[in-house]
Amino acid sequence: MTTRRLTVAQALVAFLARQYTERDGRRRRLIAATWGIFGHGNVAGIGQALVESGTGPGTPMPYYQGRNEQAMVHAAVGYARQSRRLSAHAVTTSIGPGATNLVTGAALATVNRLPVLLLPGDVFATRPADPVLQQLELPWAGDVSVNDTLRQVSRWFDRVTRPEALIPAALQAMRVLADPAETGAVTLALPQDVQAEAYDWPVEFFAERVWRVARPRPDTDALAAARQALAAARRPLIVAGGGIRHSEAEGALREFAEATGIPVAATQAGKGSLPHDHPADIGAIGHTGTATADELARTADLVIGAGTRWTDFTTASATLFQNPDVRFVNINITSFDAHKMAGTSLVGDAREVLAELGAGAADFRVPAAYREEYGAAKARWESRVDAAYLAGDPAARPTQTQLLGALDALVTGDDILINAAGSLPGDLHRLWRARSADQYHVEYGYSCMGYEIPAAIGVAMAAPGRPVWALVGDGTYLMNPTEIVTAVQEDIPIKVVIIQNHGYASIGGLSEAVGAERFGTAYRRRAADGTYTGDPLPVDLAANAASLGLRVIRAKTVGDLREALAEARASTVPTGVYIETETADTVSGAPPAQAWWDVPVAAIASRASAVGAREEYERRIAARRRHL
């Protein structure tokens, strides 16, 4: 047997550089690059191996320097989503806090079914000294390290304690990353002594390996049952989720909707599955949905969930689908998700399932009156969007929705918008007019503050030349601005819109609604009574962003904002637009929620606000329903 003598880390890097995915005849690198921050747990292992592999453009394993371990995972996730899960990045860290900083990013990746390879250093496998720096000691287990915190948020976890164990571990890691039904965060914990150990590797380990991404087709009996349910429906509704995007099923969805006349509502992950101006597109569904979609959902007799996980925001905490005869058909690559809502399960690739479902329902079309009903409702909602976007006085301070209106007037289908947390996901889901399948990128599976800026970098890497916007509120910005430095270093011209509204605006509104009186949600000085009700904090986020190397344009008015956004879009360097928005309390903002969301309210309280909120809560929970 021919062998090649390398360290474990060198062998892993060489192996990763030769892995590919293939779908529909197109081949892509499975692990296209590695992000890393180095410490004693990986500097002499993975760090040295990356140097050994070569540095600079065109190397077998490109390397990117991050500033925060969590942010590196976010960048990798942004890249993977934009790549439709067919290409991913690896992230390497030292042991200890570097490794535990990966946990939030890993959870986000796994919740959203997006591939990322995590390569944290680990404590010595040989235990030459015990404990070593940053080692967790437990009196009941000697084989646990802080990396075990990643087990619960990883789709596959292994600790490589011997060189020869790398071979099966690496192959399993690639299998999970490339499998659309299994993918998520994959962790290979690498003890620092093992990383540096030499071994004679079979050369076959380094041969090009192609992981074919299958498009499984549905069970014929399940397909027949779904067709029967469709034939009996009079008010069917499609709910498009992220699986449409991952499987590139937008064309199949459009053809199915046009052939049947069934309206299409979208989850956060599925928004853009149809362009906003398609006659069948009725916008967002659920708590952050449109009045059109939510009213149709309440009366639907058949709901076809295509690539959705049926989260509480989508179902309005199990209060949305109120027709007593409603039934569900679930199209999903995983049986775990396909069996939710007691639906008929069509387990398979969304593109293939939609094509086969449509082929067997060629004679089905919804009644003309139903099409007219949702067409008129869609037009009414568009008028409400126009009103929210309208900014009459160019000298006035804009509301957040007017900011979105200014951006809406500027972008084309090439632009990509990224957001994850705060009040923006609701406004965007309800109001944004998606012009292309991948324009709308809102991470709402984990809704992680601090995702936007690093994710924008990853998206821009996967979509070079396209304008990529990171929309962040002040709360989110303060969580994780450091990857601005990476964008500057790599000359990635992301556009960062920093919205100053002096606190956690979204949670402030929620707090008020549930009787918690906006406690702890404003960014203000303490008042004489000890509460945070003093003056707004004199924090200059524009100056902070500029200090990290971002070119920042300050805007004060609607007119300034329009000019600043246009200037940022044309910029060839990382550029930010800083704007302080008017609140919706004083100027018209977004339409209110069209469906409920379950946030439990105190059952016993002495303050009137909480007592009143509890009464409303009890009224709402009476509408909850389990679909069985």
For each residue, the residues with C-beta under 8 A, 3 or more apart:
1: 202
2: 202 203
3: 200 201 202 203
4: 11 200 201 203 206
5: 198 199 200 201
6: 10 11 14 198 199 201
7: 10 11 45 48 49 195 196 197 198 199
8: 11 12 45 160 163 166 190 194 195 196 197 199
9: 12 13 42 45 46 48 49 190 195 196
10: 6 7 13 14 48 49 52 53
11: 4 6 7 8 14 15 163 166 199 201 205 206
12: 8 9 15 16 46 49 119 166 170 188 190
13: 9 10 16 17 34 46 49 50 52 53 60 61
14: 6 10 11 17 18 53 60 206
15: 11 12 18 19 170 205 206
16: 12 13 19 30 31 34 61 90 117 170
17: 13 14 31 53 60 61
18: 14 15 206 207 208 209
19: 15 16 29 30 31 174 209 211
20: 27 28 29 30 208 209 210 211
21: 27 28 30 86 87 178 210 211 212 213
22: 25 26 27 28 210 211 212 213
23: 26 86 212 213 215
24: 215 248
25: 22
26: 22 23 86
27: 20 21 22 210
28: 20 21 22 32 83 86 87
29: 19 20 32 87
30: 16 19 20 21 87 88 174 177 178 211
31: 16 17 19 34 61 87 88 89 90 117 177
32: 28 29 62 79 83 87 88 89
33: 61 62 63 64 79 89 90 461
34: 13 16 31 46 50 61 62 63 64 89 90 91 92 119
35: 63 64 65 66 72 75 76 89 90 91 92
36: 42 46 47 50 63 64 65 66 72 91 92 93
37: 65 66 67 68 69 72 92 93 94 98
38: 42 43 46 47 92 94
39: 42 43 93 94 95 96 98 121
40: 43 44 94 95 121 133 192
41: 45 93 94 95 96 98 99 120 121 122 123 134 192
42: 9 36 38 39 45 46 47 92 93 94 95 119 120 121 190 192 195
43: 38 39 40 47 48 94
44: 40 47 48 192 195 196
45: 7 8 9 41 42 48 49 121 190 192 195 196
46: 9 12 13 34 36 38 42 49 50 92 119 121 190 195
47: 36 38 42 43 44 50 51 92
48: 7 9 10 43 44 45 51 52 196
49: 7 9 10 12 13 45 46 52 53 195
50: 13 34 36 46 47 53 55 61 63
51: 47 48 54 55
52: 10 13 48 49
53: 10 13 14 17 49 50 59 60 61
54: 51 59 60 61
55: 50 51 59 63
56: 59
57: 62
58:
59: 53 54 55 56 62 63
60: 13 14 17 53 54
61: 13 16 17 31 33 34 50 53 54
62: 32 33 34 57 59
63: 33 34 35 36 50 55 59
64: 33 34 35 36 72 75 486 490
65: 35 36 37 486 489
66: 35 36 37 69 71 72 75 91 454 483 486
67: 37 71 482 483 485 486
68: 37 71 72 101 454 480 482 483
69: 37 66 72 73 91 93 98 99 101 102 105
70: 73 74 101 102 104 105 450 480
71: 66 67 68 74 75 105 450 453 454 480 482 483
72: 35 36 37 64 66 68 69 75 76 91 93 105 454
73: 69 70 76 77 91 102 104 105 106 108 109 116 118 185
74: 70 71 77 78 105 108 448 450 451 454 455 458 480 483
75: 35 64 66 71 72 78 79 89 454 455 457 458 461 483 486
76: 35 72 73 79 80 88 89 90 91 105 109 116 458
77: 73 74 80 81 105 108 109 112 114 116 443 451 455 458
78: 74 75 81 82 418 441 451 454 455 456 457 458 459 462
79: 32 33 75 76 82 83 87 88 89 458 459 461 462
80: 76 77 83 85 87 88 89 109 114 115 116 458
81: 77 78 84 85 112 114 441 459
82: 78 79 416 438 441 458 459 462 463
83: 28 32 79 80 86 87 88 462
84: 81 245 246 247 248
85: 80 81 88 113 114 115 180 183 246
86: 21 23 26 28 83 213
87: 21 28 29 30 31 32 79 80 83 462
88: 30 31 32 76 79 80 83 85 115 116 117 177
89: 31 32 33 34 35 75 76 79 80 116 117 458
90: 16 31 33 34 35 76 116 117 118 119
91: 34 35 36 66 69 72 73 76 102 105 116 117 118 119
92: 34 35 36 37 38 42 46 47 119 120 121
93: 36 37 39 41 42 69 72 98 99 101 102 118 119 120 121
94: 37 38 39 40 41 42 43 98 99 120 121 134
95: 39 40 41 42 98 99 120 121 122 123 134 135 145 146 147 192
96: 39 41 99 100 133 134 146
97: 100 101 134
98: 37 39 41 69 93 94 95 101 102 120 121
99: 41 69 93 94 95 96 102 120 121 122 146 147 150 189
100: 96 97 103 146 149
101: 68 69 70 93 97 98 104 105
102: 69 70 73 91 93 98 99 105 106 118 120 150 187
103: 100 106 107 149 150 153
104: 70 73 101 107 108 448
105: 69 70 71 72 73 74 76 77 91 101 102 108 109 116 185 448
106: 73 102 103 109 110 116 118 150 153 154 185 187
107: 103 104 110 111 153 185 446
108: 73 74 77 104 105 111 112 443 445 446 448 451
109: 73 76 77 80 105 106 112 114 115 116 184 185
110: 106 107 113 153 154 155 184 185
111: 107 108 184 445 446
112: 77 81 108 109 184 242 269 443 445 446
113: 85 110 180 183 184 242 246
114: 77 80 81 85 109 183 184
115: 80 85 88 109 176 177 178 183 184 185 186
116: 73 76 77 80 88 89 90 91 105 106 109 184 185 186
117: 16 31 88 89 90 91 173 177 186 188
118: 73 90 91 93 102 106 150 154 185 186 187 188
119: 12 34 42 46 90 91 92 93 187 188 190
120: 41 42 92 93 94 95 98 99 102 147 150 187 189 190
121: 39 40 41 42 45 46 92 93 94 95 98 99 190 191 192 195
122: 41 95 99 125 145 147 159 189 190 191 192
123: 41 95 127 131 132 134 135 145 191 192
124: 127 128 129 132 191 192 193
125: 122 161 162 191 193 194
126: 193
127: 123 124 130
128: 124 193
129: 124 132
130: 127 135
131: 123 135 137
132: 123 124 129 135
133: 40 96
134: 41 94 95 96 97 123 146
135: 95 123 130 131 132 145
136: 144 145 146
137: 131
138: 141 142 144
139:
140:
141: 138 144
142: 138
143:
144: 136 138 141 148
145: 95 122 123 135 136 148 189
146: 95 96 99 100 134 136 149
147: 95 99 120 122 150 159 187 189
148: 144 145 151
149: 100 103 146 152 153
150: 99 102 103 106 118 120 147 153 154 157 185 187 189
151: 148 154 157 187
152: 149
153: 103 106 107 110 149 150 185
154: 106 110 118 150 151 157 184 185 186 187
155: 110 176 182 183 184 185 186
156: 172 173 176 182 186 187
157: 150 151 154 186 187 189
158: 165 169 172 173 187 188 189
159: 122 147 188 189 191
160: 8 163 165 166 169 188 189 190 191 194
161: 125 165 191 194
162: 125 165 194
163: 8 11 160 166 194 197 198 199
164: 167 199
165: 158 160 161 162 168 169
166: 8 11 12 160 163 169 170
167: 164 170 171 201 205
168: 165 171 172
169: 158 160 165 166 172 173 188
170: 12 15 16 166 167 173 174 188
171: 167 168 174 175
172: 156 158 168 169 175 176
173: 117 156 158 169 170 176 177 186 188
174: 19 30 170 171 177 178 209 211
175: 171 172 178 179 182 211
176: 115 155 156 172 173 179 182 183 184 186
177: 30 31 88 115 117 173 174 183 186 211
178: 21 30 115 174 175 183 211 213
179: 175 176 182 183 213
180: 85 113 183 213 214 246 247 333 349
181: 333 334
182: 155 156 175 176 179
183: 85 113 114 115 155 176 177 178 179 180
184: 109 110 111 112 113 114 115 116 154 155 176
185: 73 105 106 107 109 110 115 116 118 150 153 154 155
186: 115 116 117 118 154 155 156 157 173 176 177
187: 102 106 118 119 120 147 150 151 154 156 157 158
188: 12 117 118 119 158 159 160 169 170 173
189: 99 120 122 145 147 150 157 158 159 160
190: 8 9 12 42 45 46 119 120 121 122 160 194 195
191: 121 122 123 124 125 159 160 161 194 195
192: 40 41 42 44 45 95 121 122 123 124 195 196
193: 124 125 126 128 196 197
194: 8 125 160 161 162 163 190 191 197
195: 7 8 9 42 44 45 46 49 121 190 191 192
196: 7 8 9 44 45 48 192 193
197: 7 8 163 193 194
198: 5 6 7 163
199: 5 6 7 8 11 163 164
200: 3 4 5
201: 3 4 5 6 11 167 205 206
202: 1 2 3 205
203: 2 3 4 206 207
204: 207
205: 11 15 167 201 202
206: 4 11 14 15 18 201 203
207: 18 203 204
208: 18 20
209: 18 19 20 174
210: 20 21 22 27
211: 19 20 21 22 30 174 175 177 178
212: 21 22 23
213: 21 22 23 86 178 179 180
214: 180 349
215: 23 24 247 348 349 351 352
216: 333 347 348 349 352
217: 348 349 352 353 356
218: 222 223 331 346 347 348 352 353 356 357
219: 222 223 346 347
220: 223 224
221: 224 225
222: 218 219 225 226 344 345 346 347
223: 218 219 220 226 227 346 353 356 357 360
224: 220 221 227 228 360
225: 221 222 228 229 344
226: 222 223 229 230 304 329 344 346 357
227: 223 224 230 231 357 360 361
228: 224 225 231 232
229: 225 226 232 233 302 327 329 344
230: 226 227 233 236 260 302 304 329 357 361 364
231: 227 228 361 364
232: 228 229 302
233: 229 230 236 301 302 366
234: 301 366 367 370
235: 296 299 300 301 302 323 366 370
236: 230 233 260 262 300 301 302 303 304 366
237: 262 263 265 296 297 300 302 303 304
238: 253 256 257 262 263 264 265 303 304 306
239: 264 265 266 267 270 285 297 303 304 305 306 308 314
240: 244 253 264 265 266 267 270 273 274 306 307 308
241: 244 266 267 269 270 305 306 307 308 309 314
242: 112 113 245 246 267 269 270 307 308 309
243: 246 247 249 270 306 307 308 331 332 333 350
244: 240 241 247 249 250 253 270 273 306 307 350
245: 84 242 248 249 250 269 270 272 273 307 437 438
246: 84 85 113 180 242 243 307 333 350
247: 84 180 215 243 244 307 333 349 350 351
248: 24 84 245 251 351
249: 243 244 245 252 253 273 306 307 349 350 351 354
250: 244 245 253 254 273 274 437
251: 248 254 255 351
252: 249 255 256 350 351 352 354 355 358
253: 238 240 244 249 250 256 257 264 273 274 306 350 354
254: 250 251 257 258 274 278 280
255: 251 252 258 259 354 355 358
256: 238 252 253 259 260 262 354 355 357 358
257: 238 253 254 260 261 262 263 264 274 278 280
258: 254 255 261 280
259: 255 256 358 361 362 365
260: 230 236 256 257 358 361 364 365 366
261: 257 258 280 365 366 370 371
262: 236 237 238 256 257 280 304 366
263: 237 238 257 280 281 282 293 296 374
264: 238 239 240 253 257 273 274 278 280 281 282
265: 237 238 239 240 282 283 284 285 289 290 293 296 297
266: 239 240 241 270 271 272 273 274 281 283 284 285 293
267: 239 240 241 242 270 271 284 285 286 308 311 313 314
268: 271 284 288 313 425 429 442 444 445
269: 112 241 242 245 308 442 444 445
270: 239 240 241 242 243 244 245 266 267 273 306 307 308
271: 266 267 268 284 429 432 434 440 442
272: 245 266 275 434 436 437 438 439 440
273: 240 244 245 249 250 253 264 266 270 437
274: 240 250 253 254 257 264 266 278 280 281
275: 272 278 281 434 435 436
276: 281 283 432 433 434 435
277: 281 433
278: 254 257 264 274 275 281
279: 375 378
280: 254 257 258 261 262 263 264 274
281: 263 264 266 274 275 276 277 278 378
282: 263 264 265 290 292 293 296 374 377 378 381
283: 265 266 276 289 290 292 293 378 381 430
284: 265 266 267 268 271 288 289 290 293 429 430
285: 239 265 266 267 289 290 293 294 297 314 320
286: 267 289 294 313 314 315 316 320 595
287: 312 313 316 317 426 593 595 596 597
288: 268 284 313 425 426 429 430 593
289: 265 283 284 285 286 293 294 297 429 430 594 595
290: 265 282 283 284 285 293 294 381 430 594
291: 294 295 377 380 381 384 591 594
292: 282 283 295 296 374 377 378 380 381
293: 263 265 266 282 283 284 285 289 290 296 297
294: 285 286 289 290 291 297 298 316 320 594 595
295: 291 292 298 299 377 594
296: 235 237 263 265 282 292 293 299 300 374 377
297: 237 239 265 285 289 293 294 300 303 320 321 595
298: 294 295 320 321 322 323
299: 235 295 296 322 323
300: 235 236 237 296 297 303 321 323 326
301: 233 234 235 236 323 325 326 327
302: 229 230 232 233 235 236 237 326 327 328 329
303: 236 237 238 239 297 300 321 326 327 328 329 341 343
304: 226 230 236 237 238 239 262 328 329 330 331
305: 239 241 308 310 328 329 330 331 332 340 341 343
306: 238 239 240 241 243 244 249 253 270 331 350 353 354
307: 240 241 242 243 244 245 246 247 249 270 331 332 333 350
308: 239 240 241 242 243 267 269 270 305 314 330 332 337
309: 241 242 314 337 340 445
310: 305 314 315 330 337 340 341
311: 267 314 315 445
312: 287 315 316 317 318 597 598
313: 267 268 286 287 288 316 444 597
314: 239 241 267 285 286 308 309 310 311 320
315: 286 310 311 312 318 319 320 321 341
316: 286 287 294 312 313 319 320 595 596 597
317: 287 312 596 597 598 624
318: 312 315 598 624 625 626 627
319: 315 316 322 595 596 598 620 623 624 625
320: 285 286 294 297 298 314 315 316 595
321: 297 298 300 303 315 326 625 627
322: 298 299 319 326 623 625
323: 235 298 299 300 301 326
324:
325: 301
326: 300 301 302 303 321 322 323 627
327: 229 301 302 303 343 344
328: 302 303 304 305 341 342 343 344 627
329: 226 229 230 302 303 304 305 343 344 346
330: 304 305 308 310 337 338 339 340 341 343 344 345 346
331: 218 243 304 305 306 307 338 346 348 350 353 354 357
332: 243 305 307 308 335 337 338 345 346 347 350
333: 180 181 216 243 246 247 307 337 347 348 349 350
334: 181 337 338 347
335: 332 338 339 345 347
336: 339
337: 308 309 310 330 332 333 334 340
338: 330 331 332 334 335 343 345 346 347
339: 330 335 336 342 343 345
340: 305 309 310 330 337 343
341: 303 305 310 315 328 330 627
342: 328 339 627 628
343: 303 305 327 328 329 330 338 339 340 627
344: 222 225 226 229 327 328 329 330
345: 222 330 332 335 338 339
346: 218 219 222 223 226 329 330 331 332 338 353 357
347: 216 218 219 222 332 333 334 335 338
348: 215 216 217 218 331 333 352 353
349: 180 214 215 216 217 247 249 333 352 353
350: 243 244 246 247 249 252 253 306 307 331 332 333 353 354
351: 215 247 248 249 251 252 354 355
352: 215 216 217 218 252 348 349 355 356
353: 217 218 223 306 331 346 348 349 350 356 357
354: 249 252 253 255 256 306 331 350 351 357 358
355: 252 255 256 351 352 358 359
356: 217 218 223 352 353 359 360
357: 218 223 226 227 230 256 331 346 353 354 360 361
358: 252 255 256 259 260 354 355 361 362
359: 355 356 362
360: 223 224 227 356 357
361: 227 230 231 259 260 357 358 364
362: 259 358 359
363:
364: 230 231 260 361
365: 259 260 261
366: 233 234 235 236 260 261 262 370 371
367: 234 370 371
368: 371 372
369: 372 373
370: 234 235 261 366 367 373 374
371: 261 366 367 368 374 375
372: 368 369 375 376
373: 369 370 376 377
374: 263 282 292 296 370 371 377 378
375: 279 371 372 378 379
376: 372 373 379 380
377: 282 291 292 295 296 373 374 380 381
378: 279 281 282 283 292 374 375 381 382
379: 375 376 382 383
380: 291 292 376 377 383 384
381: 282 283 290 291 292 377 378 384 385
382: 378 379 385 386
383: 379 380 386 387
384: 291 380 381 387 388 591
385: 381 382 388 389 431 433
386: 382 383 389 390
387: 383 384 390 588
388: 384 385 401 402 404 405 431 588 589 590 591
389: 385 386 401 402 404 405 408 431
390: 386 387 402 405
391: 394 396 398 399 402 405 406 558
392: 396
393: 396 558
394: 391 557 558 559 562
395: 557 558 559
396: 391 392 393 557 558 582 587
397: 556 557 558 580 581 582
398: 391 402 403 406 557 558 561 579 581 582
399: 391 402 403 581 582 583 584 587 588 589
400: 403 404 423 424 427 499 501 581 584 589 590
401: 388 389 404 405 427 431 584 588 589 590
402: 388 389 390 391 398 399 405 406 558
403: 398 399 400 406 407 497 499 561 579 581
404: 388 389 400 401 407 408 427 428 431 432
405: 388 389 390 391 401 402 408 409
406: 391 398 402 403 409 410 558 561 562 565
407: 403 404 410 411 417 469 497 565
408: 389 404 405 411 432 433
409: 405 406 562
410: 406 407 562 565 566 569
411: 407 408 414 415 417 435 439 467 469 569
412: 415 435
413: 435 436 439
414: 411 436 466 467
415: 411 412 435 439 466 467 468 469 569
416: 82 438 439 441 459 463 466 467 468 469
417: 407 411 428 432 439 440 441 442 469 471
418: 78 441 442 443 451 452 455 456 459 468 469 470 471
419: 422 424 425 428 441 442 443 452 470 471 472
420: 425 442 443 444 446 447 448 449 450 451 452 455 476
421: 424 425 447 448 449 450 451 473 475 476 506
422: 419 425 449 472 473 475 476 504 505 506
423: 400 426 427 473 501 505 506 509
424: 400 419 421 427 428 471 473 499
425: 268 288 419 420 421 422 428 429 442 444 447
426: 287 288 423 429 430 506 590 593
427: 400 401 404 423 424 430 431 432 589 590
428: 404 417 419 424 425 431 432 440 442 471
429: 268 271 284 288 289 425 426 432 442 444
430: 283 284 288 289 290 426 427 590 591 594
431: 385 388 389 401 404 427 428 590
432: 271 276 404 408 417 427 428 429 440
433: 276 277 385 408
434: 271 272 275 276 439 440
435: 275 276 411 412 413 415 439
436: 272 275 413 414 439
437: 245 250 272 273
438: 82 245 272 416 441 463
439: 272 411 413 415 416 417 434 435 436
440: 271 272 417 428 432 434
441: 78 81 82 416 417 418 419 438 455 459
442: 268 269 271 417 418 419 420 425 428 429
443: 77 108 112 418 419 420 446 447 448 451 455
444: 268 269 313 420 425 429 447
445: 108 111 112 268 269 309 311
446: 107 108 111 112 420 443
447: 420 421 425 443 444
448: 74 104 105 108 420 421 443 451
449: 420 421 422 475 476 479 480
450: 70 71 74 420 421 453 454 476 479 480
451: 74 77 78 108 418 420 421 443 448 454 455 480
452: 418 419 420 455 456 470 471 472 476 496
453: 71 450 456 457 470 472 477 480 481 483 484 487 494 496
454: 66 68 71 72 74 75 78 450 451 457 458 480 483 486
455: 74 75 77 78 418 420 441 443 451 452 458 459 470
456: 78 418 452 453 459 460 468 469 470 487 494 496
457: 75 78 453 454 460 461 483 486 487 490 492 494
458: 74 75 76 77 78 79 80 82 89 454 455 461 462
459: 78 79 81 82 416 418 441 455 456 462 463 468
460: 456 457 463 464 466 468 492 493 494
461: 33 75 79 457 458 464 492
462: 78 79 82 83 87 458 459
463: 82 416 438 459 460 466 468
464: 460 461
465:
466: 414 415 416 460 463
467: 411 414 415 416 495 569
468: 415 416 418 456 459 460 463 494 495
469: 407 411 415 416 417 418 456 494 495 496 497
470: 418 419 452 453 455 456 494 495 496 497
471: 417 418 419 424 428 452 497 499
472: 419 422 452 453 476 477 496 497 498 499
473: 421 422 423 424 476 477 499 500 501 505
474: 477 478 498 499 500 501 502 503 523 539 541
475: 421 422 449 478 479 503 504 505 523
476: 420 421 422 449 450 452 472 473 479 480
477: 453 472 473 474 480 481 498 541 545
478: 474 475 481 541
479: 449 450 475 476
480: 68 70 71 74 449 450 451 453 454 476 477 483
481: 453 477 478 484 544 545 548
482: 67 68 71 485 486 548
483: 66 67 68 71 74 75 453 454 457 480 486 487
484: 453 481 487 488 496 545 548 549 550 574
485: 67 482 488 489 548 549
486: 64 65 66 67 75 454 457 482 483 489 490 492
487: 453 456 457 483 484 490 491 492 493 494 550 574
488: 484 485 491 548 549 550 573 574
489: 65 485 486
490: 64 457 486 487
491: 487 488 573 574
492: 457 460 461 486 487 574
493: 460 487 571 572 573 574 575
494: 453 456 457 460 468 469 470 487 574 575
495: 467 468 469 470 568 569 571 574 575 576 577
496: 452 453 456 469 470 472 484 545 550 574 575 576 577
497: 403 407 469 470 471 472 565 568 576 577 579
498: 472 474 477 541 542 545 576 577 578 579
499: 400 403 424 471 472 473 474 579 580 581
500: 473 474 541 578 579 580 581
501: 400 423 473 474 505 580 581 583
502: 474 522 523 524 536 537
503: 474 475 508 521 522 523 524
504: 422 475 507 508 521 522
505: 422 423 473 475 501 508 509 521 583
506: 421 422 423 426 509 510
507: 504 510 511 521
508: 503 504 505 511 512 518 521 522
509: 423 505 506 512 513
510: 506 507 513 514 599
511: 507 508 514 516 517 518 519 520 521
512: 508 509 516 517 518 609
513: 509 510 599 613
514: 510 511 599 600 601 610 613 617
515: 601 602 605 607 609 610 611 612 613 614
516: 511 512 519 609 610
517: 511 512 607 609
518: 508 511 512 521 522
519: 511 516
520: 511 532
521: 503 504 505 507 508 511 518
522: 502 503 504 508 518 532 533 536
523: 474 475 502 503 536 537 539
524: 502 503 527 532 533 534 535 536 537
525: 532 534 535 536 537
526: 530 531 532 534
527: 524 530 531 532 533 534
528:
529: 533
530: 526 527
531: 526 527
532: 520 522 524 525 526 527
533: 522 524 527 529
534: 524 525 526 527
535: 524 525 538
536: 502 522 523 524 525
537: 502 523 524 525
538: 535
539: 474 523 544
540: 543 544
541: 474 477 478 498 500 544 545 578
542: 498 545 546 552 554 576 578
543: 540 546 547 552
544: 481 539 540 541 547 548
545: 477 481 484 496 498 541 542 548 550 552 576 578
546: 542 543 549 550 551 552 576
547: 543 544
548: 481 482 484 485 488 544 545
549: 484 485 488 546 574
550: 484 487 488 496 545 546 574 575 576
551: 546 571 573 574 575 576
552: 542 543 545 546 575 576 577 578
553: 564 567 568 575 576 577 578
554: 542 560 564 578 579
555: 560 561 563 564 577 578 579
556: 397 560 579 580
557: 394 395 396 397 398 560 561
558: 391 393 394 395 396 397 398 402 406 561 562
559: 394 395 562 563
560: 554 555 556 557 563 564 579
561: 398 403 406 555 557 558 564 565 577 579
562: 394 406 409 410 558 559 565 566
563: 555 559 560 566 567
564: 553 554 555 560 561 567 568 577 579
565: 406 407 410 497 561 562 568 569 577
566: 410 562 563 569 570
567: 553 563 564 570 571 575
568: 495 497 553 564 565 571 575 576 577
569: 410 411 415 467 495 565 566
570: 566 567
571: 493 495 551 567 568 574 575
572: 493
573: 488 491 493 551
574: 484 487 488 491 492 493 494 495 496 549 550 551 571
575: 493 494 495 496 550 551 552 553 567 568 571
576: 495 496 497 498 542 545 546 550 551 552 553 568
577: 495 496 497 498 552 553 555 561 564 565 568
578: 498 500 541 542 545 552 553 554 555
579: 398 403 497 498 499 500 554 555 556 560 561 564
580: 397 499 500 501 556
581: 397 398 399 400 403 499 500 501
582: 396 397 398 399 586 587
583: 399 501 505 586 587 589
584: 399 400 401 587 588 589 590
585:
586: 582 583
587: 396 399 582 583 584
588: 387 388 399 401 584
589: 388 399 400 401 427 583 584
590: 388 400 401 426 427 430 431 584
591: 291 384 388 430 594
592:
593: 287 288 426 596 597
594: 289 290 291 294 295 430 591
595: 286 287 289 294 297 316 319 320
596: 287 316 317 319 593 620 623
597: 287 312 313 316 317 593
598: 312 317 318 319 620 621 624
599: 510 513 514
600: 514 617
601: 514 515 610 613 614 616 617
602: 515 605 610 613 614
603: 614
604:
605: 515 602 610 611 614
606: 610 611
607: 515 517 610 611
608: 611 612
609: 512 515 516 517 612 613
610: 514 515 516 601 602 605 606 607 613 614
611: 515 605 606 607 608 614 615
612: 515 608 609 615 616
613: 513 514 515 601 602 609 610 616 617
614: 515 601 602 603 605 610 611 617 618
615: 611 612 618 619
616: 601 612 613 619 620
617: 514 600 601 613 614 620 621
618: 614 615 621 622
619: 615 616 622
620: 319 596 598 616 617 623
621: 598 617 618 624
622: 618 619
623: 319 322 596 620
624: 317 318 319 598 621
625: 318 319 321 322
626: 318
627: 318 321 326 328 341 342 343
628: 342
